[in-house]
């Protein structure tokens, strides 16, 4: 099997892509997998860390205002499609997967123009622009939410859930407490703002540090790279009380295992991980995303009493009031835990790979069976 996986830009695209690759490699150890990303984006670091080869394209998104970069955008796209076509002709994949992000479009355009079986994986409840534009060119579209017929051809849709590392739910609390140096007798709050961090969550958390100390709450605060130096200074006076600022959490399985309550943005990957781990959560959707899709992701949970929702504009005033109230309410935690677990789709990655294999040429499928 030879497979190209394209896309990236944020962890919400990269980690599902790696999960798909890991499942392919688990089933077919001899499979050749090539990632294609955008130069300068985080996939160029994260994918090799996961053990896969990646090639970068010189491609960026459109800016919201009229800029010289936008005028050059069509030229960059054509160049990227040309380079993607050369990669495809050299690598000769059996299939191509697009997970969204800048690099996904040129690779899928090049692949579908050569009649190579292609699959899109859409993580969000509101479809991304690239995926909407390419939907009629691909054979299969794997989605995480119901009602996606409003964006995609219904006959190509498969409701799978989001591909995530299932081991994310396997962390043991005793190991987690030891790993982070936490006290088993005090509650733990986990704050995650996505792979790039979240300004609103960081500011609200910094302001709440004295309250958390007084309440005896322990904190694992994932800040993102840009905010980390400032957050590290802000958290330093509270280190003896286990209020920790962390740039990036590599052992998310242990972070979830340690946490009693989670505060999170409502990116598709985060929501899927919270469902799988069954964590009582307060979601603070980012307002800085296309079509406010994080709010739509969050509402899919809150409408089923599976999470709490705080608007970004209200976070400074109310987020930590709600967090401390939830930490002190075991009955509400248990209700949220039971409801969110009902929304988990632990077989998502396996189902996506099943669909991918079905698309491959008959000879390739016979070889894999």
C-alpha positions as CSV (number, residue, x, y, z in Angstrom):
1,X,0.0,0.0,0.0
2,X,1.2,3.5,-0.9
3,X,-0.7,6.4,0.7
4,X,-0.4,10.2,0.7
5,X,-2.0,12.1,3.5
6,X,-2.2,15.9,3.0
7,X,-3.1,18.9,5.1
8,X,-2.2,20.4,8.5
9,X,-1.8,23.9,9.9
10,X,-3.0,23.1,13.4
11,X,-3.1,20.1,15.7
12,X,-6.8,19.8,14.8
13,X,-5.7,18.7,11.3
14,X,-2.3,17.1,12.1
15,X,-3.3,14.7,14.9
16,X,-6.2,13.1,13.1
17,X,-3.9,12.6,10.1
18,X,-1.3,10.9,12.2
19,X,-4.1,8.7,13.8
20,X,-5.1,7.5,10.3
21,X,-1.5,6.8,9.4
22,X,-1.0,4.9,12.6
23,X,-4.0,2.7,11.9
24,X,-2.8,2.0,8.4
25,X,0.6,1.1,9.6
26,X,-0.9,-1.1,12.4
27,X,-2.8,-3.1,9.8
28,X,-0.2,-3.0,7.0
29,X,3.3,-2.7,8.5
30,X,4.8,-2.6,5.0
31,X,2.7,0.3,3.9
32,X,4.5,3.4,2.5
33,X,3.0,6.6,3.8
34,X,4.0,10.1,2.7
35,X,2.7,13.3,4.3
36,X,2.4,16.5,2.4
37,X,2.2,19.8,4.4
38,X,2.8,23.5,4.1
39,X,6.3,24.8,4.6
40,X,6.6,26.8,7.8
41,X,3.6,25.2,9.5
42,X,3.6,23.0,12.6
43,X,3.1,19.7,10.6
44,X,6.6,20.0,9.3
45,X,7.8,19.4,12.9
46,X,5.0,17.2,14.4
47,X,4.8,14.7,11.6
48,X,8.4,13.7,11.7
49,X,8.2,13.5,15.5
50,X,5.4,10.9,14.9
51,X,7.8,8.9,12.7
52,X,6.6,9.8,9.2
53,X,8.2,11.5,6.2
54,X,6.7,14.8,5.1
55,X,7.3,17.0,2.1
56,X,6.4,20.7,2.2
57,X,4.6,22.9,-0.3
58,X,4.9,26.7,-0.5
59,X,1.3,27.5,0.1
60,X,-0.6,29.8,2.4
61,X,-4.2,30.8,2.9
62,X,-6.0,33.9,1.6
63,X,-5.8,36.9,3.9
64,X,-9.0,38.6,5.0
65,X,-7.9,42.0,3.6
66,X,-6.6,42.9,0.2
67,X,-2.8,42.4,0.4
68,X,0.0,41.7,-2.2
69,X,0.0,38.2,-0.9
70,X,-3.5,37.7,-2.0
71,X,-2.7,38.9,-5.5
72,X,0.0,36.2,-5.7
73,X,-2.3,33.5,-4.2
74,X,-3.4,32.0,-7.6
75,X,0.2,31.7,-8.7
76,X,1.2,30.0,-5.5
77,X,-1.7,27.6,-5.8
78,X,-0.8,26.7,-9.4
79,X,2.9,26.1,-8.4
80,X,1.8,24.0,-5.4
81,X,-0.6,21.9,-7.6
82,X,2.3,21.4,-10.1
83,X,4.7,20.3,-7.3
84,X,2.0,18.0,-5.8
85,X,1.4,16.5,-9.2
86,X,5.1,15.7,-9.6
87,X,5.1,14.1,-6.1
88,X,2.2,12.0,-7.0
89,X,3.7,10.8,-10.2
90,X,6.9,9.9,-8.5
91,X,5.3,8.3,-5.4
92,X,2.4,6.7,-7.3
93,X,0.0,6.4,-4.3
94,X,-2.9,3.9,-4.3
95,X,-5.0,6.6,-2.6
96,X,-4.9,10.1,-1.2
97,X,-6.4,11.5,2.0
98,X,-7.0,15.2,2.7
99,X,-7.6,16.3,6.3
100,X,-8.0,20.1,5.7
101,X,-5.5,22.9,5.8
102,X,-3.5,24.7,3.2
103,X,-1.7,21.8,1.7
104,X,-4.8,19.7,1.3
105,X,-6.2,21.5,-1.7
106,X,-3.3,21.3,-4.2
107,X,-2.7,17.6,-3.4
108,X,-6.3,16.6,-3.8
109,X,-6.6,18.7,-7.0
110,X,-3.5,16.9,-8.4
111,X,-4.7,13.5,-7.3
112,X,-8.3,13.7,-8.5
113,X,-7.2,15.1,-11.9
114,X,-5.2,11.8,-12.2
115,X,-8.1,9.7,-11.2
116,X,-6.4,8.6,-8.0
117,X,-9.0,7.5,-5.3
118,X,-9.3,10.2,-2.8
119,X,-11.0,10.7,0.6
120,X,-11.7,13.8,2.7
121,X,-11.8,13.8,6.5
122,X,-13.8,16.7,7.8
123,X,-13.4,17.2,11.6
124,X,-15.8,20.1,12.2
125,X,-19.6,20.5,12.3
126,X,-19.2,23.3,9.8
127,X,-17.2,22.2,6.8
128,X,-14.0,24.0,5.8
129,X,-13.8,25.9,2.5
130,X,-11.2,23.6,0.9
131,X,-13.3,20.5,1.7
132,X,-16.5,22.1,0.4
133,X,-14.8,23.1,-2.9
134,X,-13.3,19.6,-3.4
135,X,-16.3,17.5,-2.3
136,X,-17.5,16.7,-5.8
137,X,-14.0,15.5,-6.9
138,X,-13.5,12.9,-4.2
139,X,-15.0,9.5,-3.7
140,X,-15.6,9.5,0.0
141,X,-16.1,12.2,2.7
142,X,-15.8,11.0,6.3
143,X,-17.5,13.4,8.8
144,X,-17.8,13.6,12.6
145,X,-21.2,15.2,12.9
146,X,-24.7,14.5,11.7
147,X,-26.4,16.8,9.2
148,X,-23.4,17.4,7.0
149,X,-25.6,16.9,3.8
150,X,-25.9,20.7,3.8
151,X,-22.2,20.9,2.8
152,X,-21.5,17.7,0.9
153,X,-23.1,15.2,-1.6
154,X,-25.1,12.8,0.6
155,X,-24.1,9.8,-1.4
156,X,-20.4,10.3,-0.6
157,X,-20.9,10.9,3.2
158,X,-19.9,8.4,5.9
159,X,-20.5,9.4,9.6
160,X,-17.4,8.1,11.3
161,X,-16.5,10.5,14.1
162,X,-13.0,12.0,14.3
163,X,-9.9,9.9,14.1
164,X,-8.0,10.3,17.4
165,X,-5.4,8.3,19.2
166,X,-7.6,5.9,21.2
167,X,-4.7,5.5,23.7
168,X,-5.6,9.1,24.8
169,X,-8.2,7.5,27.1
170,X,-5.8,4.8,28.5
171,X,-3.9,7.0,31.0
172,X,-3.9,5.8,34.6
173,X,-4.6,8.4,37.2
174,X,-1.9,7.1,39.6
175,X,0.8,7.4,36.9
176,X,-0.6,10.8,35.8
177,X,-0.4,12.2,39.3
178,X,3.1,11.0,39.7
179,X,4.1,12.3,36.2
180,X,2.9,15.8,36.9
181,X,3.8,15.8,40.7
182,X,0.2,16.3,41.8
183,X,-1.5,15.5,45.1
184,X,-4.1,12.7,45.0
185,X,-6.2,14.4,47.6
186,X,-6.8,17.7,45.8
187,X,-8.8,18.4,42.6
188,X,-7.1,18.9,39.3
189,X,-8.2,21.4,36.6
190,X,-6.8,21.0,33.1
191,X,-6.8,24.0,30.8
192,X,-6.1,23.4,27.1
193,X,-6.3,26.1,24.4
194,X,-5.5,24.1,21.4
195,X,-2.0,23.5,19.9
196,X,-1.4,27.2,19.3
197,X,-2.8,28.3,22.7
198,X,-5.8,30.6,23.4
199,X,-5.4,34.3,24.5
200,X,-8.7,34.4,26.3
201,X,-8.1,31.3,28.3
202,X,-4.6,32.3,29.1
203,X,-5.7,35.8,30.4
204,X,-8.6,34.4,32.4
205,X,-6.4,31.7,33.9
206,X,-3.6,34.0,34.9
207,X,-6.1,36.3,36.7
208,X,-7.6,33.3,38.5
209,X,-4.3,31.9,39.9
210,X,-4.9,33.4,43.4
211,X,-8.4,32.0,43.5
212,X,-7.3,28.5,42.5
213,X,-4.6,28.6,45.2
214,X,-7.1,29.6,47.9
215,X,-9.5,26.9,46.7
216,X,-6.8,24.2,46.9
217,X,-7.2,23.4,43.2
218,X,-4.2,22.1,41.3
219,X,-3.7,23.3,37.7
220,X,-2.3,21.9,34.5
221,X,-2.3,25.0,32.1
222,X,-1.3,24.3,28.5
223,X,-0.5,27.8,27.2
224,X,0.8,27.4,23.7
225,X,4.3,28.4,22.6
226,X,3.8,32.2,22.1
227,X,2.2,32.8,25.5
228,X,4.4,30.4,27.5
229,X,7.2,32.8,28.7
230,X,4.7,35.2,30.2
231,X,2.6,32.4,31.7
232,X,5.6,30.7,33.2
233,X,6.4,34.0,35.0
234,X,2.8,34.4,36.2
235,X,2.6,30.8,37.5
236,X,6.0,30.8,39.2
237,X,4.9,32.3,42.5
238,X,2.2,29.5,42.7
239,X,4.5,26.5,41.8
240,X,4.5,25.2,45.4
241,X,0.7,24.9,45.1
242,X,0.9,22.8,42.0
243,X,-0.3,25.5,39.6
244,X,1.7,24.6,36.5
245,X,2.1,26.4,33.2
246,X,3.1,24.1,30.4
247,X,4.0,25.1,26.8
248,X,2.8,21.9,25.2
249,X,1.5,18.7,26.7
250,X,3.0,15.7,25.0
251,X,1.4,13.1,27.3
252,X,-2.2,14.1,26.9
253,X,-3.3,10.7,28.0
254,X,-1.9,11.4,31.4
255,X,-3.2,15.0,31.5
256,X,-6.7,13.8,30.9
257,X,-6.3,11.0,33.4
258,X,-5.2,13.5,36.1
259,X,-8.0,16.0,35.4
260,X,-11.2,16.2,37.3
261,X,-12.5,19.0,35.1
262,X,-11.3,20.4,31.8
263,X,-11.6,23.9,30.4
264,X,-11.1,23.8,26.6
265,X,-11.6,25.5,23.3
266,X,-14.1,23.7,21.1
267,X,-12.0,22.6,18.2
268,X,-13.1,19.3,16.7
269,X,-10.2,17.3,17.9
270,X,-10.5,18.6,21.5
271,X,-14.2,17.8,21.5
272,X,-13.6,14.3,20.3
273,X,-11.0,13.7,22.9
274,X,-13.2,15.0,25.6
275,X,-16.0,12.6,24.5
276,X,-13.6,9.6,24.5
277,X,-12.1,10.4,27.9
278,X,-15.5,11.3,29.4
279,X,-14.2,14.4,31.1
280,X,-16.6,17.0,32.7
281,X,-15.8,20.1,30.6
282,X,-16.4,23.8,30.1
283,X,-16.1,24.8,26.5
284,X,-15.1,28.3,25.4
285,X,-15.4,28.4,21.6
286,X,-13.0,30.6,19.8
287,X,-14.7,33.5,17.9
288,X,-11.8,33.7,15.5
289,X,-12.7,30.8,13.2
290,X,-14.6,30.5,10.0
291,X,-18.4,30.6,10.4
292,X,-18.1,30.4,14.2
293,X,-17.7,26.6,13.8
294,X,-16.4,26.0,17.3
295,X,-19.6,27.3,18.8
296,X,-21.5,24.8,16.6
297,X,-19.1,22.0,17.8
298,X,-19.8,23.0,21.4
299,X,-23.6,23.2,21.0
300,X,-23.6,19.6,19.7
301,X,-22.5,18.7,23.3
302,X,-24.3,21.3,25.4
303,X,-27.7,20.5,23.8
304,X,-27.3,17.0,25.2
305,X,-26.2,18.2,28.6
306,X,-22.7,16.8,27.9
307,X,-20.7,19.9,28.6
308,X,-21.0,23.5,29.8
309,X,-20.5,26.5,27.5
310,X,-19.0,29.9,28.3
311,X,-18.9,32.5,25.5
312,X,-15.4,33.9,24.8
313,X,-16.7,37.5,25.6
314,X,-17.9,36.3,29.0
315,X,-14.8,34.3,30.0
316,X,-13.0,37.0,31.9
317,X,-16.0,37.6,34.1
318,X,-17.6,34.1,34.5
319,X,-15.3,31.3,33.4
320,X,-13.6,30.6,36.8
321,X,-16.8,31.1,38.7
322,X,-18.2,28.2,36.7
323,X,-15.0,26.2,36.9
324,X,-14.8,26.4,40.7
325,X,-18.5,25.6,41.1
326,X,-18.2,22.5,38.9
327,X,-15.1,21.3,40.7
328,X,-17.1,21.5,43.9
329,X,-20.2,19.7,42.5
330,X,-19.6,15.9,42.2
331,X,-23.1,15.2,41.1
332,X,-22.9,17.6,38.2
333,X,-19.5,16.1,37.2
334,X,-21.0,12.6,37.2
335,X,-23.9,13.7,35.0
336,X,-21.6,15.4,32.5
337,X,-19.3,12.4,32.4
338,X,-22.1,10.0,31.7
339,X,-23.6,12.2,29.0
340,X,-20.4,13.0,27.1
341,X,-19.3,9.3,27.0
342,X,-22.5,8.6,25.1
343,X,-21.2,10.8,22.2
344,X,-17.8,9.1,21.9
345,X,-16.9,7.2,18.6
346,X,-14.0,5.1,19.6
347,X,-14.0,3.2,16.2
348,X,-13.7,6.3,14.1
349,X,-10.1,5.8,12.9
350,X,-10.7,2.1,12.1
351,X,-13.9,3.0,10.1
352,X,-12.1,5.7,8.1
353,X,-9.3,3.2,7.2
354,X,-12.0,0.7,6.2
355,X,-13.5,3.2,3.8
356,X,-10.0,4.1,2.5
357,X,-9.2,0.5,1.6
358,X,-12.5,0.1,-0.2
359,X,-11.5,2.9,-2.5
360,X,-8.2,1.4,-3.6
361,X,-7.8,-0.5,-6.9
362,X,-9.0,-4.1,-6.8
363,X,-5.4,-5.4,-7.0
364,X,-4.3,-3.3,-4.1
365,X,-7.2,-4.4,-2.0
366,X,-6.7,-8.0,-2.8
367,X,-3.0,-7.7,-1.7
368,X,-4.1,-6.1,1.6
369,X,-6.8,-8.6,2.4
